[in-house]
Amino acid sequence: MGVWDEPLARAKRALRLDSVRSKVVALAAVAMLLPLLATLLSTRRAESPLSDSVTHELGDVSAEAARLADAWVDERLADLRATANSYVVSENLARLGRGGQGGQGGQALTRLREHINAARERCAGCEALVVADARGHTVAASAGRTGGMLLGDRVNSLRAGDAILGEPAWDAGLGRPVVVLAVPVRDADGRLVGALSGKVSLRAVGELLQRLPLGPQGDAYLMTDQGKVVAAARGSAAELMHTRLSKPTLESLFEKADTVLTYRRADGLEVLGTLRRASRLRLAAVAELPRAEAGRASTSRTGPGPIVAALVVGAAMLAGGLGVLVLRPIGRLAEAAARVAGGDLTVELPPGGPGEIGYVTQVFNSMVVRLREREAQGELERLS
C-alpha cells in the first residue's frame, strides 16, 4: 500500500465517496465550482480596471470641455482682431486721436460707430463692442449693454501683448454669464492707437458642452477659481447664477486636478468628478458622474450572474449526462450481481453497446450463462 492510500481512503469515507454515484456528483460539483471561483476572482481583479475606465472617461470629458472653451475664446479673439485690423477702425481712431474737429471728427466717430455695430452683428455672441483710445478712454460704443467694459490703464498691456482676457462674470442686466475680451488697434506703422473690446456671452460655451459624451446622468461645466459656475451642459441660466461648489470641495478639485474625486454637490448628490484647467479662458472645466450611476455601470459590465447561471446549467447537464451514460448501466450491473449472489441465475442484461460498460455487461451475461450451465450439469450428475 502506498503512502497516500490510507489517507485517501479515510478522506473518501469521510466524504462518502464510496459509490460511483457520489464520485460523479462530487466531480460535477468540482467542475462547476472551479470555473465559478475563477470567474469571481476575475471579477474582483476587474474592479480596478473598471475604476480606471471611469477615471479615463471623466478625464477625457473634462479635457475636451477645457479644449472647447479655449478654442471658443480663440475664435472670438479672431473675430475681434478682424474688426480691429480694419482700416476703418484704425484710421478713424487715429484721426480722433489727432484731435479731429468739427465735421471731420463727427464723420470719423459716425463711421466708427457704424462699423462696430455691423461687426457686432457678425460676431457670434458679442453683446456689445467698445473702441477705446491709447489711454483707455472710451471713444465709440456699439448698441447693447456696455457696462463693465472700461479698459483704463489695462490698455498699456496691449503695447507688448496681443489680447486682454477679463474675468468671466455674471451680467445681471443680460441675465447670463459674459467675458470681456480686448485686442489692440494699431496704425499702419504698427503703433498702438487704441483697443477694441467686446462683451461676449458664454451661452455658446454651454451649448458646446452639451455635445460632450456625458451620458443621461453626467454633467460638465466651467467655473471660476472661486467656484462660480458660468457655463454648463445642463441647467438654466438662473440655476447657474446660484450654483457654487463648497470651499473644501473646490480646494480638493484644484489641488488634485486631473484626478477623479468623490464629493457631494450643493444639491447633496454624491458624484465622481475631475477638473481640468482651461488656460486661455482662465476657467476650470469639471466633468461629473453620479456615484450611483457609475456603480450601476460597473455592475452591468462585470456582473457574474449570467456566467454563474451558465455554469450551474452546464454542471446539471454534465451530471445528467453522466447519470444516463454511466450511472444507469452500472446500477443495473450492481442490481443484477446482487440477484445472482442470491441464487437467481435467470438474470440477463441488455447489451451495453460499445465501450467498457458494454464489455463488462457482455462478460457478466457470459458468466451467468456459464453458471446456469454448471448448475444444470451438477443437477444431471446428482440425478445420475
Helices and strands as residue ranges (DSSP letters): H 5-14, H 20-84, H 87-97, H 102-122, E 126-133, E 138-141, G 152-159, E 164-165, E 169-171, E 176-186, E 192-201, H 203-209, E 219-223, E 229-232, H 237-241, H 247-255, E 261-264, E 270-278, E 283-290, H 291-302, H 305-322, I 323-327, H 328-341, H 356-383
